[in-house]
Amino acid sequence: MKIGIIGAGMIGRTLARRLVNLGHDVVLANSRGPDTIREIAADVGATAVTVAEAARHGEIVIVAVPQRAVADLPKDLFAGVPADVVVIDSGNYYPSRDGSIPAIDEGQLESAWVAELLGRPVIKVFNNIYFKSLLEKGTPKGTTGRIALPVAGDPPDARAKVLRLVDELGFDPVDAGSIEESWRQQPGTPCYTRDLEAPRLKEALAAADRSGIPEYRKAADDAMRAYFKAQNRR
């Protein structure tokens, strides 16, 4: 399968490496142009391209950029791209990193905001797992203790395609419903970065409280700031 990845951070390059190893044809792009990521792309086995080329590469396009950077992508990025090309949003909103995004602060779901800016429906996945787990913890189907990942978004046939991809990557896919349910896997929620098996992941998704989104977000944002503060002290 041909897959384009926009974003060469840890999640983007980890997905590129894993997908190339599975035999997929992967291209990798960032905002600064292909010349700035040729070594990264070569290291993971992908091809460095422009953002526009990544959006037009094939069957699935993964957007793996900081939330604030979605607004900087070309407004016509998906113009002319066939409607059956699946767009994945793997990002998260951290106010301390992204600055304030008023629409999200006022209640719009993170991935609904991304879909609105891109002008395309998106599937939310790969946002609630650390890159090291994504890189190292995929296992064959049926393995005891296999980690599960939630997949939310529209339309259902696009979600089904991503569920199959998650399984191929070595994780139990859990259908988390439409984009309106994607808040259940946003930062700080009970399933966030927990590496849960499927039954426990389903319980965590069900346990999430929509009225608690501001508190979930603040807890995740505080944890991220504390992590980077500790890293800077080393």
VENMO-V551164 format. One record per pair of residues at least 24 apart in sequence whose C-alpha atoms are under 10 Angstrom apart, sorted by the first residue. I is the first residue (numbers start at 1). J is the second residue. Records with the same first field share a line. If there is no record, write none. Layout:
I: J  J
This chain:
1: 25  26  58  59  60
2: 26  27  54  56  57  58  59  60  61
3: 27  28  46  54  55  56  57  58  59  60  61  62  85  86
4: 28  29  46  47  49  51  52  53  54  55  56  57  58  59  60  61  62  63  87
5: 29  30  46  48  49  51  53  54  55  57  60  61  62  63  64  65  87  88
6: 30  31  49  50  51  52  53  54  55  61  62  63  64  65  73
7: 31  51  54  62  63  64  65  66  69
8: 37  40  41  48  63  64  65
9: 40  64  65  66  131
10: 64  65  130  131  132  134  135
11: 63  64  65  90  91  126  127  129  130  131  132  134  135
12: 62  63  64  65  90  126  131
13: 40  41  43  44  45  46  64  131  135
14: 44  131  132  133  134  135  136
15: 44  62  64  126  131  134  135  169
16: 41  43  44  45  46  47  62
17: 41  42  43  44  45  46  135
18: 44  45  134  135  136  138  168  169  170
19: 44  45  46  165  168  169
20: 44  45  46
21: 45  169
22: 168  169
25: 57  58
26: 54  57  58  60  61
27: 51  53  54  55  57  58  61
28: 53  54  55  57  62
29: 53  54  55  63  64
30: 54  64  65  73
31: 65  69  72  73  74
51: 77
52: 76  77  78  79
53: 77
55: 79  81  85  87
56: 80  81  82  85
57: 81  85
58: 82  84  85  86
59: 84  85  86  87  161
60: 84  85  86  87  88  158  161  162
61: 85  86  87  88  89  122
62: 86  87  88  89  90  91  122  123  124  125  126
63: 87  88  89  90  91  114  122  124
64: 88  89  90  91  92  126  127
65: 89  90  91  92
66: 90  91  92  93  94  97  98
67: 91  92  93  94  95  97  98  99  101  110  111  113  114
68: 92  93  94  95  97  98  99  100  101  114
69: 98
70: 113  114  115  117  118
71: 113  114  117  118
72: 117
73: 117  118
74: 117  118
75: 117  118  119
76: 117  118  119
77: 118  119  120
78: 118  119  120
79: 118  119  120
81: 120
83: 120  121
84: 155  157  158
85: 120  158
86: 120  121  122  123  154  155  157  158  159  161  162
87: 115  118  120  121  122  123  124  153  154  158  159  162
88: 115  121  122  123  124  125  126  151  152  153  158  159  162
89: 114  115  121  122  123  124  125  126  127  152  153
90: 122  123  124  125  126  127  128  129
91: 124  125  126  127  128  186  187
92: 124  126  127  128  185  186  187  217
93: 186  187  217  220  221
94: 187  217  218  220  221  222  224  225
95: 217  218  220  221  222
96: 218  221  222  224  225
97: 221  224  225
105: 213  214  217
106: 214
107: 210  211  213  214
108: 180  183
109: 179  180  181  182  183  186  213
110: 179  182  183  186
111: 152  153  179  180  182  183  186
112: 153  179  180  182  183
115: 153  179
120: 154
121: 153  154  155  158  179
122: 152  153  154  155  158  159  178  179
123: 151  152  153  154  155  156  158  159  160  161  162  163  177  178  179  182
124: 150  151  152  153  154  159  162  176  178  179  181  182  183  185  186
125: 149  150  151  152  153  159  162  163  166  173  176  182  185
126: 150  151  166  185
127: 151  185  186  187  192  193
128: 185  186  187  188  189  191  192  193  194  195
129: 191  192  193  194  195  196
130: 192  193  194  195
131: 193
133: 193  195
134: 169  170  171  195
135: 169  170
136: 170
137: 169  170  171  195
138: 166  167  168  169  170  171  172
139: 167  168  169  170  171  172
140: 167  168  169  170  171  172
141: 167  168  169  170  171  172
142: 170  171  172
143: 170  171  172
144: 197
145: 172  195  196  197  198
146: 170  171  172  195  196  197  198
147: 171  172  173  194  195  196  197  198  200  201
148: 172  173  174  194  195  196  197  198  199  200  201  202
149: 173  174  175  176  185  191  192  193  195  196  197  198  201  202
150: 174  175  176  177  182  184  185  191  198  201  202  205
151: 175  176  177  178  179  181  182  185
152: 176  177  178  179  180  181  182  183  184  185
153: 177  178  179  180  181  182
154: 178  179  180
155: 179
171: 195  197  198
172: 196  197  198
173: 198
174: 198  199  201  202
175: 202
176: 201  202  205  206
181: 205  210
183: 208  209  210  213
184: 208  209  210  213
186: 213  216  217  220
187: 213  215  216  217  218  219  220  221
188: 212  213  214  215  216  217  218  219  220  221  222  223
189: 213  215  216  217  219  220
190: 216
192: 216  220
